Amino acid sequence: MRREGLVVAACGYTVHALLSLVMRVPIIMYDEFGYFASARHLAGEGQVSNLKYHPGYAFLLVPSFLLTDSSDDAYRLTLLTVNAGLGALTTWIAWRLVIEFAPDLARSRRLLVTTIVAVYPSWLLFTNLTWSENLLVPVAAALVLGAGRLSRGIGPIAALGFGVLAGSAYLVHPRGIAIAAAAVAVAIVVLPAAGRGVRAVLVAAGAALVVVLTPPVTRAVTSSRGYSRETFLQGFGVEDVPAFFGAIGGHLFYLSAATYGLAPLGVVGLVSLVRRHGRRDRGAIALAALAIAVAGIAVSGVFWHDPFRSDQMIYGRYNEAILLPLFAAGAVSLVRRELPLRTAAIVMFAPILTLWVVPYLAFSEAVRSTLPVAVNVLGVAPLVSAEGVEPLKLAVAHGVAVLAVLVAYARGPTLAAPAVLLAGMLALAGTLEWGLFANGSRERSEERRIAVVLRTMDPDCVGSRRGKVDVIRLSIYNTTLDGWRWADPDVDPGCRRLLVSTEPDAVVLARTPGARVVQRELRSANVLWEISR
């Protein structure tokens, strides 16, 4: 069994490493650039980031900067080592969850279920991006596995370690506070009666220690003016409760549609495990999976109860951190045909066919028609357009896919339904890999002509004025250049020789006669100027 686990992890690493080869530069503003900037600053290069992202994931990126000579090399090394390694860990945890949920499953079917879980597009492709989900997904899933170990009895050191792991979810991302709280609560419930008090205190103490240290650590890593106390609860009041439930409904719709009904099928399977096993072994794991899922979805609803983009109505990314155990349980149920066809059809279809109306009721047409960010809803991304998100379209398309799975479930051989599901997800992942990630990274790489020129000039500082520069491209430059900074030339005299600006040429020349254009950007209005002394 240990050898099988090593092979599973090795395969996971290989797949994620190969997928990352299409990436040339980071593509997501601001997340990737924020974590990248924090890691580079921790490695002693570049100025402090003013993005207040919790630095748990950024800590893992620091060795990439210490072992390479350029940011470009650090980026490639991060994808091939850190992210591919985390992808391997996620794959291995999926395999372990399948064993816990179905210990009697034959090896071939166990590996089939593991493959179905591992190729879910978000977990498969997240490792192309340098953002916190790469770490939060395995942390949340590891806490679920850990609950089973807790229920069988553990020593004081292991109890403290579980608490630290729970608290680290918050160090990775603010919404991790809900995951941490749910994990600690479940741990206290499932601990054996003998020695429960001491171990419960150690679990809570470990989690509290990391949670308490996270704000000062974040302030030390990022700009103090960029960090504030928890922002996702600010402005949330009683009057926002209806919108909160609207967001929850939209997010549950996404989780049902993007998983082709396997997430709700998994919930039924987990509830069944809790009923059969109570607070021990598989029951403890199922209880942890359900509790962490509820906590994660709730905090996601608070974050996006007042969306300003269409993808936030059905936001998948925040919830996919807690989805892996539910998806694994659903895949096990599908392969084992645990439910009668009629029951399985109701469980898989009902959320998709009903919850699609929630975004229409809860959010305005203006929000629904805004430009979405596809990487936040990878499970339905091919059906998301520049005109916005249309839940009815998603319900119809994914409902048809569920129908195909159910027809195979009813009329085909035992493995027909899993095969249909696996083929569909592989096709979707392949489309996203080449259409969204490869093309997106290529286009981003063409947006840094100024950075390439600046790298040859090797300046200490480059000037830019707030509101008079393309900030997204500026961030792209930041991932390319090393050991230098941006500043307002009107404030910092050391940044007056070079200027990046979107102002018309005549305006710049009127302010600084004799200035000359060094480089114009291909895909933005940024212009690099050299100012005469």
Disulfide bonds with the S-S distance in Angstrom:
Cys461-Cys495 1.54
